[in-house]
Amino acid sequence: MRNYEVVFVAAPTLTSEELEGFINHIQTVVEGKNGKLVKIDNWGKKSLAYKIKRFREAYYVVLSIEGDGGTIAEVERRFRVTDTIIRFISVRID
């Protein structure tokens, strides 16, 4: 099991309940792939450095995940097909 840090930026049009629901959905995806969501760090709504998809603000969320490459690939695939996710990045922690 490797450690990963995943940061995603969600659209500011989401409600806090929708954001929490999406985070819970990602948690079930990680656990379904035999991974573990170690830490959820919700930074809240912050202003962006530049406009992304017409938005000046967005929700920032940092996830610490223990798993393998397949787990992260599935999480990234879910990010790509979700319209409310503006940007994301996954980094393996050594």
trRosetta pair geometry for C-beta under 8 A, 3 or more apart (Angstrom, degrees):
i j d omega theta_ij theta_ji phi_ij phi_ji
1 35 7.6 143 -139 -127 107 67
1 36 7.6 19 -160 20 144 106
1 66 4.8 32 166 171 122 99
1 67 6.2 -24 -146 -89 87 15
1 68 6.8 -88 -115 -55 51 72
2 66 7.2 173 82 -150 30 59
2 67 7.0 -39 56 76 71 37
2 68 6.6 92 20 -108 97 43
2 69 7.9 34 37 -49 134 65
2 92 5.9 -17 155 -147 131 107
2 93 7.8 156 167 55 84 65
3 38 7.6 -13 -132 -1 97 150
3 64 6.9 -13 -166 -172 97 91
3 65 7.4 148 -157 82 49 47
3 66 5.7 -28 -97 -98 64 72
3 92 7.2 111 83 -164 56 61
3 93 4.3 -49 103 62 107 108
4 64 7.5 159 84 -157 50 45
4 65 4.7 -19 64 65 99 96
4 66 7.7 169 20 -87 77 24
4 67 6.8 -44 13 47 120 87
4 72 5.5 172 -102 -87 175 127
4 90 5.7 -4 -178 -171 123 97
4 91 6.7 151 -159 78 71 41
4 92 5.5 -43 -101 -102 78 53
4 93 6.5 178 -101 5 20 86
5 62 6.6 -12 -172 -170 97 97
5 63 7.3 156 -158 81 48 51
5 64 5.8 -20 -103 -103 72 66
5 65 7.7 170 -88 21 23 77
5 90 7.4 160 83 -154 45 50
5 91 5.0 -15 60 62 92 96
5 93 5.7 75 -17 -44 100 114
6 62 7.4 152 81 -159 48 49
6 63 4.5 -15 62 61 99 102
6 64 8.0 -175 22 -78 74 21
6 65 6.0 24 -2 -1 115 122
6 72 7.2 -175 -75 -133 122 93
6 75 6.3 -54 -119 131 165 144
6 88 6.7 1 -176 -173 91 106
6 89 7.4 179 -149 90 52 44
6 90 4.8 -11 -103 -104 84 80
6 91 7.7 180 -78 22 41 64
7 60 7.0 -12 -169 -166 98 90
7 61 7.2 163 -152 85 53 48
7 62 5.1 -17 -101 -104 81 74
7 63 7.7 -174 -76 22 34 69
7 88 6.7 171 91 -151 52 58
7 89 5.4 0 56 55 95 87
7 91 8.0 16 2 4 98 105
8 60 7.9 165 87 -149 41 47
8 61 5.6 -12 61 61 83 95
8 63 7.7 12 6 1 99 109
8 79 6.0 -139 -114 -123 135 127
8 85 5.6 -41 -176 -146 124 109
8 87 7.0 178 -151 95 56 50
8 88 4.0 -12 -104 -103 87 96
8 89 7.9 176 -79 20 53 52
9 48 7.7 77 -168 -96 146 110
9 52 7.5 49 112 78 142 155
9 58 4.5 41 179 133 99 143
9 59 7.0 152 -160 75 51 50
9 60 5.8 -18 -104 -98 75 65
9 61 8.0 174 -85 22 30 72
9 85 7.2 108 73 -165 51 63
9 86 4.6 -55 102 62 100 106
9 87 4.5 21 37 51 117 87
9 88 7.1 -154 18 -69 68 54
10 14 5.6 -18 144 9 121 146
10 19 6.0 150 89 -116 161 102
10 22 7.1 138 -110 75 147 158
10 58 6.2 157 69 -176 39 92
10 59 4.3 -19 60 61 98 107
10 61 6.8 28 -7 1 112 114
10 84 5.4 21 -160 141 90 95
10 85 5.8 -44 -102 -102 69 55
10 86 6.7 160 -122 3 13 89
11 14 5.7 117 78 -19 80 93
11 53 7.6 -70 -100 94 103 130
11 55 6.2 -146 -136 -79 73 154
11 58 6.4 -57 -113 -125 21 89
11 59 7.6 0 66 17 24 95
11 83 7.9 -8 -17 126 140 72
11 84 4.5 -104 20 -156 112 74
11 85 7.7 -91 -17 -58 83 15
11 86 6.0 128 -66 -46 67 102
12 45 5.8 73 -122 -134 101 118
12 55 5.9 154 10 -152 104 121
12 57 4.5 56 -69 95 149 96
12 58 5.6 -109 -47 -98 86 38
12 59 6.6 146 -95 -26 56 79
13 84 7.2 -123 65 -128 97 103
14 18 4.5 -133 -163 85 93 121
14 19 4.9 105 133 -56 134 89
14 22 7.6 -48 -146 -3 149 136
14 59 6.5 -63 57 1 123 140
14 84 5.6 83 -62 -170 115 141
15 18 4.7 97 52 6 77 101
15 19 7.1 -142 93 -4 41 87
16 19 5.6 -53 -148 38 35 113
16 20 6.3 36 154 -18 66 105
17 20 5.8 -53 -146 39 31 110
17 21 6.2 36 152 -21 63 107
18 21 5.5 -52 -147 36 32 115
18 22 6.4 33 154 -20 64 103
18 84 7.7 -95 141 -177 125 176
19 22 5.7 -52 -149 34 32 110
19 23 6.5 32 152 -18 64 104
19 42 7.6 103 140 -136 127 129
19 59 5.8 -75 -118 136 145 171
19 61 7.5 175 -177 -55 111 137
20 23 5.6 -52 -147 36 34 112
20 24 6.4 36 152 -19 65 104
21 24 5.6 -53 -148 37 31 112
21 25 6.4 37 150 -23 64 104
22 25 5.4 -49 -149 33 35 116
22 26 6.5 36 151 -18 65 101
22 82 7.2 97 -140 -156 126 155
22 84 7.4 -118 -81 79 157 131
23 26 5.7 -50 -150 35 34 111
23 27 6.5 40 148 -23 63 103
23 40 6.1 77 -174 -143 133 140
23 42 7.5 -56 -76 -77 157 114
23 61 6.5 -137 -92 -163 115 155
23 63 7.8 179 -143 -82 93 118
24 27 5.4 -50 -149 33 35 117
24 28 6.7 34 153 -17 65 100
25 28 5.9 -53 -152 35 33 108
25 29 6.6 35 149 -20 64 104
25 78 7.6 -175 128 -176 109 145
26 29 5.4 -51 -149 34 36 115
26 30 6.4 37 152 -20 67 103
26 37 7.5 104 116 -91 89 139
26 63 7.0 -96 128 -91 140 162
26 75 6.1 60 -152 -134 99 99
26 78 6.7 172 -102 98 81 150
27 30 5.8 -52 -148 35 32 110
27 31 6.3 24 156 -12 65 108
27 37 4.8 -70 -122 0 84 156
27 40 7.9 -43 -73 -66 116 130
28 31 5.8 -56 -142 44 32 107
28 32 6.0 40 155 -26 65 108
29 32 5.6 -56 -148 34 28 115
29 33 6.7 13 157 -6 62 108
29 74 5.9 -163 172 128 113 115
29 75 6.1 141 111 -89 131 71
29 78 6.0 -73 -97 -37 171 155
30 33 6.2 -68 -153 44 29 100
30 35 4.2 -84 -178 81 82 116
30 36 6.9 -171 142 -43 116 3
30 37 5.0 108 77 -51 155 93
30 65 5.8 -125 -133 -136 138 117
30 67 6.3 -125 -158 -51 90 147
30 71 5.8 58 -137 -169 68 114
30 75 6.5 24 -75 -73 87 118
31 34 7.7 43 -172 -83 36 16
31 35 6.6 -101 -78 65 29 66
31 36 7.2 57 -94 -99 73 46
31 37 7.3 -60 -47 -4 88 96
33 67 6.3 50 106 -155 108 137
33 68 7.8 -128 149 47 108 87
33 70 5.9 -161 -167 114 125 96
33 71 4.1 161 110 -103 135 79
33 74 5.6 176 -60 33 149 148
34 67 7.0 132 95 -132 63 93
34 68 7.8 15 84 10 102 105
34 71 7.3 -114 66 -74 63 118
35 65 5.8 11 165 -179 131 101
35 66 6.0 169 -166 89 78 55
35 67 2.8 -19 -112 -84 116 123
35 68 7.3 -135 -82 16 100 60
35 71 3.9 92 -47 -137 139 155
36 65 7.1 154 80 -159 47 57
36 66 4.4 -2 55 56 97 105
36 67 6.9 173 21 -57 56 84
37 40 6.6 23 161 -54 118 94
37 63 6.3 -56 -144 -165 99 107
37 64 7.4 109 -170 77 55 58
37 65 5.8 -30 -106 -104 56 76
38 64 4.2 -61 67 106 108 105
38 65 6.7 -172 8 -94 89 19
38 66 5.7 83 -44 -17 113 98
39 62 7.9 -7 110 111 99 90
39 63 7.3 163 86 -157 59 41
39 64 4.0 31 43 32 95 120
40 61 7.1 -21 -167 -169 84 103
40 62 7.8 147 -163 82 38 56
40 63 5.9 -7 -108 -108 65 74
40 64 7.9 -125 -58 24 33 76
41 61 7.1 150 82 -163 55 53
41 62 4.2 -13 64 62 109 101
41 63 7.6 -160 26 -71 74 31
41 64 7.7 59 -7 -16 104 95
42 59 7.5 -22 -162 -179 91 106
42 60 7.8 138 -165 91 46 58
42 61 5.2 -16 -110 -112 65 86
43 46 6.3 -16 126 -27 116 123
43 59 7.6 151 69 -175 77 59
43 60 4.0 -17 56 82 125 106
43 61 6.8 -152 16 -81 81 34
43 62 6.9 64 -29 -6 106 97
44 59 6.6 -84 176 -134 22 78
44 60 7.2 -1 57 45 37 82
45 57 5.4 31 180 167 101 119
45 58 7.0 -175 -141 101 68 17
45 59 5.4 -44 -86 -85 63 67
46 57 6.8 176 91 -152 28 79
46 58 6.9 -26 61 65 71 63
46 59 7.8 108 15 -122 73 24
46 60 5.5 -1 19 -7 122 120
47 56 6.1 -19 -147 150 87 82
47 57 5.2 -52 -102 -97 54 78
48 51 6.9 115 89 -95 132 22
48 52 5.8 -127 -168 6 163 104
48 55 6.6 88 -2 112 142 86
48 56 5.9 -149 38 -172 99 35
48 57 6.5 -160 -10 -96 85 21
48 58 5.7 53 -58 7 109 107
51 54 6.5 3 -175 -115 114 16
51 55 6.7 145 -154 63 68 39
51 56 6.1 -36 -99 -82 76 65
52 55 5.7 -30 70 57 72 94
52 58 7.2 -16 59 -42 122 141
52 86 5.2 89 122 179 128 128
52 87 6.5 -56 -173 -30 159 114
53 86 5.7 -145 26 -129 129 100
55 58 5.7 79 134 -64 138 94
55 86 6.6 -93 45 -96 142 147
58 86 5.6 -78 -124 20 148 147
65 71 6.7 -167 157 129 130 127
65 72 7.0 149 92 -84 143 85
65 75 7.3 -109 -75 -37 171 164
67 70 7.7 -109 155 67 109 68
67 71 3.2 -46 150 47 145 160
67 72 6.5 163 87 -36 117 77
68 71 5.5 111 53 3 57 100
68 72 7.7 -125 106 3 36 91
69 72 5.8 -60 -150 42 38 106
69 73 6.0 41 153 -24 71 107
70 73 5.5 -51 -142 35 31 115
70 74 6.5 31 158 -18 64 104
71 74 6.1 -59 -155 35 28 107
71 75 6.5 26 150 -17 64 107
72 75 5.5 -52 -146 37 36 112
72 76 6.2 36 155 -18 67 106
72 90 5.3 125 -166 -176 120 157
73 76 5.8 -55 -146 39 29 110
73 77 6.4 34 152 -23 63 105
74 77 5.5 -50 -147 33 33 115
74 78 6.6 36 153 -19 64 101
75 78 5.8 -54 -154 34 33 112
75 79 6.6 35 147 -20 64 103
75 90 7.3 119 87 -85 120 136
76 79 5.4 -50 -150 33 37 115
76 80 6.5 39 152 -23 66 102
76 88 6.8 -176 -124 103 73 136
76 90 6.1 -80 -71 -16 113 137
77 80 5.7 -51 -150 32 34 113
77 81 6.6 16 158 -7 66 108
78 81 6.3 -65 -145 43 30 99
78 82 6.2 28 158 -23 66 114
79 82 6.0 -64 -145 34 28 109
79 85 4.7 -120 -159 126 76 166
79 88 4.5 -36 -173 1 157 158
80 85 7.8 -66 -60 77 17 130
82 85 4.6 67 88 1 107 109
85 88 6.0 -5 172 -39 123 114
